[in-house]
Amino acid sequence: MTAQQLLLSLVLAVMVFSVALELRVEDFRRVTRIPGSVVCGLIPQFVLLPVGTWLATLLLELPAPVEAAMLLVASCPGGSLSNVLTHYGGGNTALSISISAVASLLALVLTPFHFGWMMAANPVTASWLRDLAVDPSDVWINLVLILAVPMSLGLVFSHKLPGATARLQKPLANFSLVALLAFIGLGVFRQSHLLTPKLLPQLVLVVLHNAGGLAFGWLSAMAMGVSERDRRAVMLEGGMQNSGLALGIIAVQFHSDVGMVVVASLWGIWHIVSGLTLAALWRRKDARSAA
């Protein structure tokens, strides 16, 4: 690992650590009171979206970096933004937080697992990894280290030192935001000569991919018969992947490959647009009902 990759790995670890600081023991206790709804929210994240994305890449035959970015984003858990938008949209915020908390823990194993098997089981991405001389097992091991260690430390830190956690949360959250922008900027700057105005196909692909995640959330919620407030939370959890984590992994493991950076960056922008739009429509619906 080069010095630059090591630095990026440390930055990404701090980002994951800052996410862990926002989790509380109560988040996990809440799961025991609503286990069925939590499972409903995990199914689209860790079953339907990854498998659906893998099948789509087999059918579409897109450029290898684009398919790799789609698989990576689909392997990542949801971010904390889904909790904020669920609250804004009148959904079950407690359920959203519970799903995010459990998803963060499951991602320690399932993110590298899903990404590893999907990349290896897709002929296009598997051959691309060989051309890059990237060992899929190395990617898996590095992802476990980048995720598991800082996440575990963050959980222990927040439980044992709540006072220090409260002081660190805001500056680390700001750092994570700056780091996310830096990952985007670094990737675009290093490969700026490859960027063209022809980004519309990638944007359309991201919009459809994100719509698929939201649709999987809706289907899962309808199949399990949860309430409308719960359904809103499940939909947003299914369609809001942690693209910041994906961008960090791309920077560390794939040297900010421009094809991957573009897809992950567009995801990061678009899922905010789609999430805010849904939340605004739900608020409008609730206002009409109240009137």
ZATORZA-141370 format. One record per residue (C-alpha): residue number from 1; x, y, z. Coordinates in nm, 2 decimals, m for minus. Layout:
+-----+--------+--------+--------+
| pos |     px |     py |     pz |
+-----+--------+--------+--------+
| NUM |      X |      Y |      Z |
...
+-----+--------+--------+--------+
end
This chain:
+-----+--------+--------+--------+
| pos |     px |     py |     pz |
+-----+--------+--------+--------+
|   1 |   0.00 |   0.00 |   0.00 |
|   2 |   0.14 |   0.34 |  m0.10 |
|   3 |   0.16 |   0.64 |   0.14 |
|   4 |  m0.13 |   0.80 |  m0.04 |
|   5 |  m0.35 |   0.49 |  m0.01 |
|   6 |  m0.26 |   0.46 |   0.36 |
|   7 |  m0.36 |   0.82 |   0.42 |
|   8 |  m0.68 |   0.77 |   0.23 |
|   9 |  m0.75 |   0.46 |   0.43 |
|  10 |  m0.70 |   0.65 |   0.76 |
|  11 |  m0.93 |   0.93 |   0.64 |
|  12 |  m1.20 |   0.67 |   0.55 |
|  13 |  m1.15 |   0.50 |   0.89 |
|  14 |  m1.22 |   0.83 |   1.07 |
|  15 |  m1.53 |   0.88 |   0.86 |
|  16 |  m1.66 |   0.53 |   0.96 |
|  17 |  m1.56 |   0.60 |   1.33 |
|  18 |  m1.76 |   0.92 |   1.32 |
|  19 |  m2.07 |   0.73 |   1.20 |
|  20 |  m2.03 |   0.48 |   1.48 |
|  21 |  m2.03 |   0.77 |   1.74 |
|  22 |  m2.39 |   0.85 |   1.64 |
|  23 |  m2.52 |   0.50 |   1.73 |
|  24 |  m2.65 |   0.44 |   2.08 |
|  25 |  m2.74 |   0.13 |   2.28 |
|  26 |  m3.10 |   0.24 |   2.27 |
|  27 |  m3.09 |   0.21 |   1.89 |
|  28 |  m3.03 |  m0.16 |   1.92 |
|  29 |  m3.27 |  m0.21 |   2.21 |
|  30 |  m3.54 |  m0.06 |   2.00 |
|  31 |  m3.48 |  m0.34 |   1.75 |
|  32 |  m3.62 |  m0.60 |   1.99 |
|  33 |  m3.95 |  m0.41 |   2.00 |
|  34 |  m3.99 |  m0.39 |   1.62 |
|  35 |  m3.79 |  m0.69 |   1.48 |
|  36 |  m4.03 |  m0.76 |   1.18 |
|  37 |  m4.01 |  m0.40 |   1.06 |
|  38 |  m3.64 |  m0.39 |   1.09 |
|  39 |  m3.60 |  m0.71 |   0.89 |
|  40 |  m3.83 |  m0.56 |   0.63 |
|  41 |  m3.59 |  m0.26 |   0.60 |
|  42 |  m3.28 |  m0.48 |   0.58 |
|  43 |  m3.41 |  m0.71 |   0.30 |
|  44 |  m3.40 |  m0.44 |   0.02 |
|  45 |  m3.05 |  m0.32 |   0.14 |
|  46 |  m2.87 |  m0.65 |   0.17 |
|  47 |  m3.07 |  m0.89 |  m0.06 |
|  48 |  m3.29 |  m0.73 |  m0.32 |
|  49 |  m3.07 |  m0.43 |  m0.43 |
|  50 |  m2.73 |  m0.62 |  m0.44 |
|  51 |  m2.87 |  m0.92 |  m0.63 |
|  52 |  m3.09 |  m0.70 |  m0.86 |
|  53 |  m2.78 |  m0.49 |  m0.94 |
|  54 |  m2.57 |  m0.79 |  m1.01 |
|  55 |  m2.83 |  m0.93 |  m1.25 |
|  56 |  m2.87 |  m0.59 |  m1.42 |
|  57 |  m2.49 |  m0.56 |  m1.48 |
|  58 |  m2.49 |  m0.91 |  m1.64 |
|  59 |  m2.77 |  m0.80 |  m1.88 |
|  60 |  m2.65 |  m0.45 |  m1.96 |
|  61 |  m2.29 |  m0.52 |  m2.04 |
|  62 |  m2.17 |  m0.17 |  m1.94 |
|  63 |  m1.80 |  m0.06 |  m1.91 |
|  64 |  m1.63 |  m0.25 |  m1.62 |
|  65 |  m1.57 |   0.06 |  m1.40 |
|  66 |  m1.94 |   0.16 |  m1.43 |
|  67 |  m2.05 |  m0.19 |  m1.34 |
|  68 |  m1.80 |  m0.21 |  m1.05 |
|  69 |  m1.93 |   0.12 |  m0.91 |
|  70 |  m2.29 |   0.01 |  m0.93 |
|  71 |  m2.20 |  m0.31 |  m0.75 |
|  72 |  m2.00 |  m0.12 |  m0.48 |
|  73 |  m2.28 |   0.13 |  m0.42 |
|  74 |  m2.54 |  m0.15 |  m0.39 |
|  75 |  m2.31 |  m0.33 |  m0.14 |
|  76 |  m2.29 |  m0.03 |   0.09 |
|  77 |  m2.54 |   0.03 |   0.38 |
|  78 |  m2.76 |   0.33 |   0.40 |
|  79 |  m2.63 |   0.65 |   0.56 |
|  80 |  m2.76 |   0.87 |   0.84 |
|  81 |  m2.92 |   1.11 |   0.59 |
|  82 |  m3.21 |   0.86 |   0.55 |
|  83 |  m3.29 |   0.91 |   0.92 |
|  84 |  m3.32 |   1.29 |   0.87 |
|  85 |  m3.54 |   1.26 |   0.55 |
|  86 |  m3.76 |   1.00 |   0.72 |
|  87 |  m3.83 |   1.24 |   1.00 |
|  88 |  m3.89 |   1.52 |   0.75 |
|  89 |  m4.13 |   1.31 |   0.55 |
|  90 |  m4.34 |   1.19 |   0.84 |
|  91 |  m4.20 |   0.84 |   0.85 |
|  92 |  m4.12 |   0.62 |   1.15 |
|  93 |  m3.79 |   0.78 |   1.25 |
|  94 |  m3.72 |   0.53 |   1.53 |
|  95 |  m3.75 |   0.25 |   1.28 |
|  96 |  m3.52 |   0.43 |   1.04 |
|  97 |  m3.26 |   0.47 |   1.31 |
|  98 |  m3.29 |   0.11 |   1.41 |
|  99 |  m3.25 |  m0.01 |   1.06 |
| 100 |  m2.95 |   0.21 |   1.01 |
| 101 |  m2.79 |   0.09 |   1.33 |
| 102 |  m2.83 |  m0.28 |   1.24 |
| 103 |  m2.73 |  m0.22 |   0.88 |
| 104 |  m2.41 |  m0.05 |   1.00 |
| 105 |  m2.31 |  m0.36 |   1.19 |
| 106 |  m2.41 |  m0.60 |   0.92 |
| 107 |  m2.21 |  m0.40 |   0.67 |
| 108 |  m1.89 |  m0.50 |   0.85 |
| 109 |  m1.93 |  m0.84 |   0.69 |
| 110 |  m2.19 |  m0.80 |   0.42 |
| 111 |  m2.04 |  m0.51 |   0.23 |
| 112 |  m1.71 |  m0.68 |   0.15 |
| 113 |  m1.89 |  m1.01 |   0.10 |
| 114 |  m2.14 |  m0.88 |  m0.15 |
| 115 |  m1.89 |  m0.67 |  m0.34 |
| 116 |  m1.64 |  m0.96 |  m0.35 |
| 117 |  m1.87 |  m1.23 |  m0.49 |
| 118 |  m2.05 |  m1.00 |  m0.73 |
| 119 |  m1.73 |  m0.87 |  m0.88 |
| 120 |  m1.59 |  m1.22 |  m0.91 |
| 121 |  m1.92 |  m1.36 |  m1.05 |
| 122 |  m1.94 |  m1.09 |  m1.32 |
| 123 |  m1.71 |  m1.18 |  m1.62 |
| 124 |  m1.66 |  m0.81 |  m1.71 |
| 125 |  m1.56 |  m0.69 |  m1.37 |
| 126 |  m1.36 |  m1.01 |  m1.29 |
| 127 |  m1.14 |  m0.96 |  m1.60 |
| 128 |  m1.11 |  m0.59 |  m1.52 |
| 129 |  m0.98 |  m0.67 |  m1.17 |
| 130 |  m0.72 |  m0.90 |  m1.33 |
| 131 |  m0.61 |  m0.63 |  m1.57 |
| 132 |  m0.57 |  m0.40 |  m1.27 |
| 133 |  m0.38 |  m0.67 |  m1.09 |
| 134 |  m0.62 |  m0.64 |  m0.80 |
| 135 |  m0.68 |  m0.95 |  m0.59 |
| 136 |  m1.05 |  m0.97 |  m0.49 |
| 137 |  m0.94 |  m1.13 |  m0.16 |
| 138 |  m0.72 |  m0.83 |  m0.08 |
| 139 |  m1.02 |  m0.60 |  m0.15 |
| 140 |  m1.23 |  m0.80 |   0.09 |
| 141 |  m0.97 |  m0.80 |   0.37 |
| 142 |  m0.90 |  m0.43 |   0.33 |
| 143 |  m1.27 |  m0.35 |   0.34 |
| 144 |  m1.32 |  m0.55 |   0.66 |
| 145 |  m1.03 |  m0.36 |   0.82 |
| 146 |  m1.15 |  m0.02 |   0.71 |
| 147 |  m1.50 |  m0.09 |   0.83 |
| 148 |  m1.48 |  m0.33 |   1.12 |
| 149 |  m1.20 |  m0.17 |   1.33 |
| 150 |  m1.32 |   0.19 |   1.33 |
| 151 |  m1.68 |   0.09 |   1.36 |
| 152 |  m1.61 |  m0.12 |   1.67 |
| 153 |  m1.39 |   0.14 |   1.82 |
| 154 |  m1.66 |   0.41 |   1.77 |
| 155 |  m1.92 |   0.20 |   1.93 |
| 156 |  m1.70 |   0.13 |   2.23 |
| 157 |  m1.59 |   0.49 |   2.26 |
| 158 |  m1.95 |   0.63 |   2.24 |
| 159 |  m2.06 |   0.38 |   2.51 |
| 160 |  m1.77 |   0.43 |   2.75 |
| 161 |  m1.71 |   0.80 |   2.70 |
| 162 |  m2.04 |   0.97 |   2.62 |
| 163 |  m1.91 |   1.31 |   2.72 |
| 164 |  m1.61 |   1.30 |   2.49 |
| 165 |  m1.84 |   1.16 |   2.22 |
| 166 |  m2.07 |   1.46 |   2.24 |
| 167 |  m1.77 |   1.69 |   2.20 |
| 168 |  m1.63 |   1.50 |   1.90 |
| 169 |  m1.95 |   1.44 |   1.70 |
| 170 |  m1.98 |   1.78 |   1.54 |
| 171 |  m1.61 |   1.83 |   1.44 |
| 172 |  m1.59 |   1.47 |   1.31 |
| 173 |  m1.91 |   1.51 |   1.12 |
| 174 |  m1.77 |   1.83 |   0.96 |
| 175 |  m1.45 |   1.64 |   0.88 |
| 176 |  m1.64 |   1.36 |   0.71 |
| 177 |  m1.83 |   1.61 |   0.49 |
| 178 |  m1.50 |   1.78 |   0.39 |
| 179 |  m1.34 |   1.44 |   0.33 |
| 180 |  m1.64 |   1.33 |   0.11 |
| 181 |  m1.59 |   1.64 |  m0.10 |
| 182 |  m1.22 |   1.58 |  m0.11 |
| 183 |  m1.27 |   1.22 |  m0.24 |
| 184 |  m1.49 |   1.36 |  m0.52 |
| 185 |  m1.25 |   1.64 |  m0.60 |
| 186 |  m0.95 |   1.41 |  m0.60 |
| 187 |  m1.11 |   1.16 |  m0.83 |
| 188 |  m1.23 |   1.42 |  m1.07 |
| 189 |  m0.90 |   1.61 |  m1.07 |
| 190 |  m0.68 |   1.31 |  m1.14 |
| 191 |  m0.89 |   1.20 |  m1.43 |
| 192 |  m1.03 |   1.53 |  m1.55 |
| 193 |  m0.89 |   1.48 |  m1.90 |
| 194 |  m1.14 |   1.19 |  m1.94 |
| 195 |  m1.45 |   1.39 |  m1.84 |
| 196 |  m1.68 |   1.49 |  m2.12 |
| 197 |  m2.02 |   1.65 |  m2.14 |
| 198 |  m2.15 |   1.30 |  m2.22 |
| 199 |  m2.25 |   1.22 |  m1.86 |
| 200 |  m2.62 |   1.20 |  m1.93 |
| 201 |  m2.62 |   0.82 |  m1.98 |
| 202 |  m2.45 |   0.77 |  m1.64 |
| 203 |  m2.70 |   1.00 |  m1.48 |
| 204 |  m2.99 |   0.81 |  m1.63 |
| 205 |  m2.83 |   0.49 |  m1.51 |
| 206 |  m2.80 |   0.63 |  m1.15 |
| 207 |  m3.16 |   0.76 |  m1.15 |
| 208 |  m3.29 |   0.41 |  m1.26 |
| 209 |  m3.06 |   0.24 |  m1.01 |
| 210 |  m3.18 |   0.46 |  m0.72 |
| 211 |  m3.54 |   0.41 |  m0.83 |
| 212 |  m3.48 |   0.04 |  m0.81 |
| 213 |  m3.36 |   0.07 |  m0.45 |
| 214 |  m3.67 |   0.27 |  m0.36 |
| 215 |  m3.90 |   0.03 |  m0.54 |
| 216 |  m3.74 |  m0.27 |  m0.36 |
| 217 |  m3.81 |  m0.09 |  m0.03 |
| 218 |  m4.17 |  m0.03 |  m0.13 |
| 219 |  m4.22 |  m0.39 |  m0.24 |
| 220 |  m4.06 |  m0.53 |   0.08 |
| 221 |  m4.28 |  m0.31 |   0.29 |
| 222 |  m4.60 |  m0.40 |   0.10 |
| 223 |  m4.52 |  m0.77 |   0.11 |
| 224 |  m4.47 |  m0.76 |   0.49 |
| 225 |  m4.78 |  m0.54 |   0.54 |
| 226 |  m4.62 |  m0.27 |   0.75 |
| 227 |  m4.79 |   0.06 |   0.82 |
| 228 |  m4.75 |   0.37 |   0.60 |
| 229 |  m4.51 |   0.54 |   0.84 |
| 230 |  m4.30 |   0.23 |   0.85 |
| 231 |  m4.32 |   0.20 |   0.47 |
| 232 |  m4.18 |   0.54 |   0.43 |
| 233 |  m3.88 |   0.46 |   0.64 |
| 234 |  m3.82 |   0.13 |   0.46 |
| 235 |  m3.83 |   0.29 |   0.12 |
| 236 |  m3.58 |   0.55 |   0.21 |
| 237 |  m3.35 |   0.30 |   0.37 |
| 238 |  m3.37 |   0.09 |   0.05 |
| 239 |  m3.29 |   0.38 |  m0.18 |
| 240 |  m3.03 |   0.58 |   0.01 |
| 241 |  m2.69 |   0.41 |   0.00 |
| 242 |  m2.38 |   0.54 |   0.16 |
| 243 |  m2.21 |   0.68 |  m0.15 |
| 244 |  m1.95 |   0.86 |   0.07 |
| 245 |  m1.83 |   0.52 |   0.19 |
| 246 |  m1.82 |   0.40 |  m0.17 |
| 247 |  m1.62 |   0.70 |  m0.28 |
| 248 |  m1.37 |   0.64 |  m0.01 |
| 249 |  m1.33 |   0.28 |  m0.11 |
| 250 |  m1.28 |   0.38 |  m0.47 |
| 251 |  m1.01 |   0.63 |  m0.37 |
| 252 |  m0.83 |   0.37 |  m0.16 |
| 253 |  m0.87 |   0.05 |  m0.37 |
| 254 |  m0.92 |   0.17 |  m0.72 |
| 255 |  m0.70 |   0.49 |  m0.73 |
| 256 |  m1.00 |   0.71 |  m0.79 |
| 257 |  m1.09 |   0.55 |  m1.12 |
| 258 |  m1.29 |   0.82 |  m1.30 |
| 259 |  m1.56 |   0.58 |  m1.42 |
| 260 |  m1.63 |   0.46 |  m1.07 |
| 261 |  m1.60 |   0.81 |  m0.92 |
| 262 |  m1.85 |   0.96 |  m1.17 |
| 263 |  m2.12 |   0.69 |  m1.09 |
| 264 |  m2.07 |   0.71 |  m0.71 |
| 265 |  m2.06 |   1.09 |  m0.71 |
| 266 |  m2.38 |   1.11 |  m0.92 |
| 267 |  m2.54 |   0.86 |  m0.67 |
| 268 |  m2.44 |   1.09 |  m0.38 |
| 269 |  m2.61 |   1.39 |  m0.54 |
| 270 |  m2.92 |   1.21 |  m0.69 |
| 271 |  m3.03 |   1.01 |  m0.38 |
| 272 |  m3.05 |   1.34 |  m0.19 |
| 273 |  m3.27 |   1.48 |  m0.47 |
| 274 |  m3.50 |   1.17 |  m0.48 |
| 275 |  m3.51 |   1.14 |  m0.10 |
| 276 |  m3.60 |   1.51 |  m0.05 |
| 277 |  m3.87 |   1.48 |  m0.33 |
| 278 |  m4.03 |   1.18 |  m0.17 |
| 279 |  m4.02 |   1.34 |   0.18 |
| 280 |  m4.18 |   1.66 |   0.04 |
| 281 |  m4.46 |   1.47 |  m0.13 |
| 282 |  m4.53 |   1.28 |   0.19 |
| 283 |  m4.55 |   1.60 |   0.39 |
| 284 |  m4.78 |   1.75 |   0.13 |
| 285 |  m5.00 |   1.44 |   0.15 |
| 286 |  m5.01 |   1.46 |   0.53 |
| 287 |  m5.10 |   1.83 |   0.52 |
| 288 |  m5.39 |   1.76 |   0.29 |
| 289 |  m5.51 |   1.48 |   0.51 |
| 290 |  m5.49 |   1.70 |   0.82 |
| 291 |  m5.69 |   1.97 |   0.63 |
+-----+--------+--------+--------+
end
